[in-house]
Amino acid sequence: MKKRQDATAPQSSIVNSFNEWDPLEEVIVGVLEGAAIPSWHITLAATMPESQQDLFRQRGGSLFPEELIRRGAQELEEFVHILEAEGVKVRRPQPINHARPFETPAWRSEGGVYNAMPRDLLLVVGNDIIEAPMSWRSRYFEIDSYRPLLKEYFMQGARWTSAPKPQLLDELYDFSYVESEDPDNPRFVINEFEPTFDAADFIRCGRDIFAQRSHVTNRFGIDWLQRHLGDDYRVHLLDIRDPAPMHVDATFMPLAPGKLLVNPERIRELPKMFSTWDVLEAPKPTIPASHPMFMSSTWVSMNVLMLDEERVVVERQEEPLIRALEDWEFKVIRCDFRHVMSFGGAFHCVTCDVRRRGPLRSYF
């Protein structure tokens, strides 16, 4: 089979990214303005903190409190300033008011969610920007605020792929879902009716891409991505124990060739190909129980961003993780991010790599 162009000439497009650690040159950073509380749906029952589910039931479709958005937006601006000071070009999506209802011929949502987490929507592999076929109805049109950027990158030589747009009919969902009591045999809220995945359920290590099956990503979606990428890439399914799997980057984070950060509560068995890598178990998060976590667990603390093989951005108050990474000879860049974390993500989630300086390689 003829190899794809991005495998032989990766520098031919402004878009170029094959892993999580090559020198970062350009990145999309999300925005929090217009963030709305997700409308209640069975997919939220499977993934969201139980303490917040009444909020989604009662206020879904309305804006998050203005003060919470303001404080999170301030932290995002600090993060952008840090990136620019480190020599990274930063792009932002267009803010959209997500507290607006919308519908298709088959269903209605009382509103959207936000444009804070581009890692959820966009997967960059080489010079290909892939739009994810997301399974949350409330996120159906979220990609729209990124359209100007996607068109611009296409005009500058990028490939632009939209995975099959899902219908998100009732047939996709298990409306009788309850959490499985057997962690070795998890029950998922979505089935194989059509391919769906969130881009954040994939982690890139050059020719090898690691994925998890989750409440938003099914095998159909994983198989679609493997077939789309072709023989230049190998997609591996991770063995994870997580009662509410959704987005792998708070579970499994390669930081540099030979160095892997893992969640000690969720990784059941690493692929044998990592037997020669150094593995660091992430220290327990320091986020206090009183801090509001609307859309994730506190393990989002390990959701760090590599600027290259040495520099890593970490939440300023996560001192145990900072010490562990410094002992591992990384240069840690601290940034306040607790209020952004309340919305369900940290530095890896709120970014999408556009360009990292480096070619396609195999690390195994």
C-alpha positions as CSV (number, residue, x, y, z in Angstrom):
1,M,0.0,0.0,0.0
2,K,1.3,3.5,-0.8
3,K,2.2,5.4,2.3
4,R,0.3,8.5,3.1
5,Q,2.0,11.8,2.3
6,D,2.2,12.9,6.0
7,A,4.4,9.8,6.7
8,T,7.0,10.8,4.2
9,A,6.8,14.6,4.2
10,P,5.3,15.7,7.5
11,Q,6.5,19.3,7.2
12,S,4.5,20.0,4.0
13,S,1.6,21.4,6.0
14,I,1.2,24.0,8.7
15,V,-0.5,21.2,10.6
16,N,1.9,18.5,11.8
17,S,1.6,16.5,15.0
18,F,2.3,12.9,15.7
19,N,2.8,12.6,19.5
20,E,2.3,14.3,22.8
21,W,5.9,15.6,23.3
22,D,7.6,17.0,20.2
23,P,8.3,20.7,20.5
24,L,5.0,22.5,20.4
25,E,4.8,25.4,17.9
26,E,1.1,26.1,17.5
27,V,-1.9,25.1,19.5
28,I,-5.7,25.8,19.8
29,V,-6.8,26.8,23.4
30,G,-10.4,26.7,24.3
31,V,-12.7,29.5,25.7
32,L,-15.2,29.3,28.5
33,E,-17.4,32.3,27.6
34,G,-20.9,31.0,26.8
35,A,-20.4,27.7,28.7
36,A,-23.8,26.0,29.5
37,I,-24.8,23.3,31.9
38,P,-25.4,20.1,29.8
39,S,-29.0,19.1,29.3
40,W,-29.9,15.9,31.2
41,H,-29.5,12.7,29.2
42,I,-28.7,9.1,30.1
43,T,-25.1,9.7,28.9
44,L,-24.6,12.1,31.8
45,A,-25.9,9.5,34.3
46,A,-23.0,7.2,33.2
47,T,-20.2,9.8,33.3
48,M,-20.8,12.8,35.5
49,P,-20.2,13.0,39.3
50,E,-23.3,11.9,41.1
51,S,-23.2,15.0,43.3
52,Q,-23.8,17.2,40.2
53,Q,-26.6,15.2,38.5
54,D,-29.4,17.2,40.1
55,L,-27.8,20.4,38.6
56,F,-28.0,18.9,35.1
57,R,-31.6,17.7,35.7
58,Q,-32.8,21.1,37.0
59,R,-30.7,23.7,35.1
60,G,-29.6,21.9,32.0
61,G,-29.5,24.3,29.0
62,S,-28.8,27.4,31.1
63,L,-25.4,29.2,31.5
64,F,-23.0,28.3,34.2
65,P,-22.8,31.0,36.9
66,E,-21.1,34.1,35.6
67,E,-18.5,34.2,38.4
68,L,-17.4,30.7,37.7
69,I,-16.9,31.4,34.0
70,R,-15.1,34.6,34.7
71,R,-12.6,33.0,37.1
72,G,-12.0,30.0,34.8
73,A,-11.5,32.4,31.8
74,Q,-8.9,34.3,33.8
75,E,-6.9,31.1,34.3
76,L,-7.2,30.3,30.6
77,E,-5.7,33.7,29.8
78,E,-2.8,33.1,32.2
79,F,-2.2,29.8,30.5
80,V,-2.2,31.5,27.0
81,H,0.3,34.1,28.3
82,I,2.6,31.2,29.5
83,L,2.4,29.4,26.2
84,E,3.2,32.6,24.2
85,A,6.1,33.4,26.6
86,E,7.4,29.9,25.9
87,G,7.3,30.6,22.1
88,V,4.0,28.8,21.2
89,K,1.6,30.4,18.8
90,V,-2.0,30.2,20.3
91,R,-5.3,30.2,18.4
92,R,-8.7,30.5,20.0
93,P,-12.2,29.3,18.7
94,Q,-15.1,31.7,18.4
95,P,-17.1,32.1,21.6
96,I,-20.7,30.9,21.3
97,N,-23.6,31.2,23.7
98,H,-24.4,27.6,24.3
99,A,-27.6,28.3,26.3
100,R,-29.8,28.0,23.2
101,P,-32.0,25.0,22.4
102,F,-31.6,23.1,19.1
103,E,-33.0,20.0,17.5
104,T,-32.8,17.5,14.7
105,P,-35.7,15.7,13.1
106,A,-35.2,12.9,15.8
107,W,-34.4,14.7,19.1
108,R,-34.1,18.0,20.9
109,S,-31.4,19.4,23.3
110,E,-32.1,22.4,25.6
111,G,-28.6,23.7,24.9
112,G,-25.0,22.9,24.2
113,V,-22.0,22.8,26.6
114,Y,-18.9,24.9,25.8
115,N,-15.9,25.5,23.6
116,A,-13.4,25.0,26.4
117,M,-12.1,21.5,25.5
118,P,-10.9,21.3,21.8
119,R,-9.1,18.0,22.7
120,D,-12.5,16.4,22.9
121,L,-13.5,17.3,19.4
122,L,-10.4,17.3,17.3
123,L,-7.7,14.7,16.8
124,V,-4.6,15.7,14.8
125,V,-2.6,12.9,13.3
126,G,0.1,14.1,11.1
127,N,-1.4,16.8,8.8
128,D,-4.9,15.4,9.2
129,I,-7.4,17.2,11.5
130,I,-10.2,14.8,12.3
131,E,-13.6,15.9,13.7
132,A,-14.8,13.4,16.2
133,P,-18.3,11.9,15.9
134,M,-19.3,12.7,19.5
135,S,-22.1,10.8,21.3
136,W,-23.5,13.6,23.5
137,R,-26.4,15.2,21.9
138,S,-25.7,18.5,23.6
139,R,-22.3,18.7,21.8
140,Y,-23.7,18.0,18.3
141,F,-22.9,21.5,17.0
142,E,-20.0,22.4,19.2
143,I,-17.6,22.0,16.3
144,D,-19.1,25.1,14.6
145,S,-17.0,27.6,16.6
146,Y,-13.8,25.9,15.2
147,R,-14.9,26.1,11.6
148,P,-13.0,29.3,10.7
149,L,-9.8,27.8,12.1
150,L,-10.4,24.5,10.2
151,K,-11.0,26.3,7.0
152,E,-7.8,28.3,7.5
153,Y,-5.7,25.3,8.2
154,F,-7.1,23.5,5.1
155,M,-6.2,26.5,3.0
156,Q,-2.7,26.2,4.3
157,G,-2.3,22.6,3.3
158,A,-3.9,20.5,6.1
159,R,-6.1,17.5,5.5
160,W,-9.5,18.1,7.1
161,T,-11.6,15.0,7.8
162,S,-15.0,14.8,9.4
163,A,-15.8,11.3,10.7
164,P,-19.3,10.0,9.8
165,K,-21.8,12.4,11.4
166,P,-23.8,10.3,13.9
167,Q,-27.6,10.4,14.0
168,L,-27.6,9.9,17.8
169,L,-31.0,8.2,17.7
170,D,-32.4,6.4,20.7
171,E,-31.1,3.2,19.3
172,L,-27.5,4.2,20.2
173,Y,-28.2,4.5,24.0
174,D,-28.9,2.0,26.8
175,F,-31.7,3.9,28.6
176,S,-31.7,1.1,31.3
177,Y,-28.1,1.7,32.1
178,V,-26.8,1.1,35.6
179,E,-23.2,1.0,36.6
180,S,-21.8,-2.5,36.4
181,E,-20.8,-4.1,39.7
182,D,-18.0,-6.1,38.0
183,P,-15.2,-3.8,37.0
184,D,-13.7,-6.5,34.8
185,N,-16.9,-6.5,32.7
186,P,-18.0,-2.9,32.4
187,R,-21.4,-1.9,31.0
188,F,-21.4,1.0,28.6
189,V,-24.2,3.5,28.0
190,I,-23.6,3.4,24.2
191,N,-23.7,0.4,21.9
192,E,-22.4,-0.3,18.4
193,F,-25.4,1.2,16.5
194,E,-23.0,3.7,14.7
195,P,-19.4,4.8,15.1
196,T,-18.9,7.4,17.9
197,F,-15.8,8.6,19.7
198,D,-14.4,11.6,21.5
199,A,-10.9,12.5,20.3
200,A,-9.8,12.7,23.9
201,D,-10.1,8.9,24.2
202,F,-7.0,8.6,22.0
203,I,-3.3,9.2,22.9
204,R,-0.6,9.5,20.1
205,C,2.8,7.9,20.3
206,G,3.9,8.2,16.6
207,R,2.9,5.2,14.6
208,D,1.1,3.7,17.7
209,I,-2.1,5.3,19.0
210,F,-3.7,4.1,22.3
211,A,-7.4,4.2,22.8
212,Q,-9.9,3.3,25.5
213,R,-13.5,2.0,25.1
214,S,-15.7,4.3,27.1
215,H,-19.2,5.8,27.5
216,V,-18.5,8.0,24.5
217,T,-16.2,5.9,22.4
218,N,-17.4,2.5,21.0
219,R,-15.5,-0.2,19.1
220,F,-17.2,0.9,15.9
221,G,-15.6,4.3,16.3
222,I,-12.2,2.9,17.1
223,D,-12.3,0.6,14.1
224,W,-13.4,3.5,11.9
225,L,-10.3,5.5,13.0
226,Q,-8.0,2.6,12.4
227,R,-9.3,2.0,8.9
228,H,-9.2,5.7,8.1
229,L,-5.6,6.1,9.2
230,G,-4.4,3.0,7.3
231,D,-1.3,0.9,7.6
232,D,1.0,3.7,8.8
233,Y,-0.6,3.6,12.2
234,R,-1.6,0.9,14.8
235,V,-4.5,1.6,17.2
236,H,-4.2,-0.3,20.5
237,L,-7.0,-0.8,23.0
238,L,-6.0,-0.2,26.6
239,D,-7.0,-2.4,29.5
240,I,-8.5,0.0,32.0
241,R,-10.6,-0.4,35.1
242,D,-12.7,2.7,35.4
243,P,-16.4,2.8,36.5
244,A,-17.1,5.9,34.4
245,P,-14.6,5.9,31.5
246,M,-14.6,9.0,29.4
247,H,-11.4,10.5,28.0
248,V,-8.1,8.6,28.5
249,D,-5.9,11.6,29.3
250,A,-6.6,11.5,33.0
251,T,-5.6,7.8,33.0
252,F,-2.7,7.4,30.6
253,M,-0.2,10.1,29.6
254,P,3.0,9.5,27.7
255,L,5.3,12.4,28.5
256,A,8.4,11.7,26.4
257,P,9.9,8.6,24.7
258,G,10.4,6.1,27.5
259,K,8.4,8.0,30.2
260,L,4.8,7.2,31.0
261,L,2.5,8.8,33.6
262,V,-0.4,6.6,34.7
263,N,-3.4,6.7,37.0
264,P,-2.7,4.0,39.6
265,E,-6.4,3.4,40.2
266,R,-7.4,2.8,36.6
267,I,-4.6,1.0,34.7
268,R,-5.2,-2.7,35.0
269,E,-2.4,-3.9,32.7
270,L,-0.1,-1.9,30.4
271,P,0.5,-3.2,26.9
272,K,3.7,-5.3,26.9
273,M,5.3,-2.8,24.5
274,F,5.8,-0.5,27.5
275,S,7.9,-3.0,29.4
276,T,11.1,-1.0,28.7
277,W,9.6,2.4,29.6
278,D,9.8,4.1,33.0
279,V,6.4,4.3,34.5
280,L,5.4,6.9,37.1
281,E,2.2,6.4,39.1
282,A,0.5,9.8,39.5
283,P,0.3,11.0,43.1
284,K,-3.2,11.4,44.5
285,P,-4.8,14.8,43.5
286,T,-4.7,17.5,46.1
287,I,-8.0,19.2,45.0
288,P,-10.1,19.5,48.2
289,A,-13.5,17.8,48.5
290,S,-15.1,21.2,48.9
291,H,-13.9,22.3,45.4
292,P,-16.7,22.0,42.8
293,M,-16.0,19.4,40.2
294,F,-19.0,19.6,37.8
295,M,-17.9,17.3,35.0
296,S,-15.0,15.1,36.1
297,S,-13.1,13.5,39.0
298,T,-10.2,15.2,40.7
299,W,-7.8,12.9,38.7
300,V,-7.9,15.6,36.1
301,S,-4.9,16.8,38.1
302,M,-2.6,14.5,35.9
303,N,-4.0,16.1,32.7
304,V,-0.7,17.9,31.9
305,L,0.6,19.3,28.7
306,M,4.1,18.7,27.3
307,L,5.7,21.6,25.5
308,D,8.6,19.4,24.5
309,E,10.4,16.4,26.0
310,E,11.5,18.4,29.1
311,R,8.9,21.2,29.7
312,V,5.5,20.3,31.2
313,V,2.7,22.5,32.4
314,V,1.1,21.4,35.7
315,E,-1.5,23.0,38.0
316,R,0.3,25.2,40.5
317,Q,-1.2,23.6,43.6
318,E,-0.4,20.0,42.7
319,E,2.8,19.9,44.7
320,P,3.1,16.1,44.9
321,L,2.9,15.7,41.2
322,I,5.2,18.7,40.6
323,R,7.9,17.1,42.9
324,A,7.5,13.7,41.2
325,L,8.0,15.2,37.8
326,E,10.9,17.3,38.9
327,D,12.5,14.2,40.4
328,W,12.0,12.7,36.9
329,E,14.1,15.6,35.6
330,F,11.2,17.5,33.9
331,K,11.1,21.3,33.9
332,V,7.7,22.1,35.5
333,I,5.9,25.2,34.5
334,R,3.2,26.1,37.1
335,C,-0.1,27.6,36.2
336,D,-3.3,28.2,38.3
337,F,-6.1,26.1,36.8
338,R,-8.4,24.9,39.6
339,H,-11.4,26.9,38.3
340,V,-10.9,25.5,34.8
341,M,-10.7,22.0,36.3
342,S,-14.2,22.5,37.7
343,F,-15.5,22.4,34.1
344,G,-14.0,18.9,33.5
345,G,-10.5,19.3,32.1
346,A,-7.0,20.7,32.5
347,F,-4.1,21.6,30.2
348,H,-4.3,18.6,27.8
349,C,-8.1,18.9,27.5
350,V,-8.2,22.6,26.8
351,T,-5.7,22.3,23.9
352,C,-5.4,20.8,20.5
353,D,-1.9,20.5,19.1
354,V,-1.8,22.1,15.6
355,R,2.0,21.8,15.0
356,R,4.7,20.0,16.8
357,R,8.2,20.0,15.3
358,G,9.1,16.4,14.4
359,P,8.4,13.5,11.9
360,L,6.4,10.3,12.2
361,R,8.4,7.7,14.1
362,S,7.9,4.4,15.9
363,Y,8.8,4.4,19.6
364,F,8.5,0.7,20.1
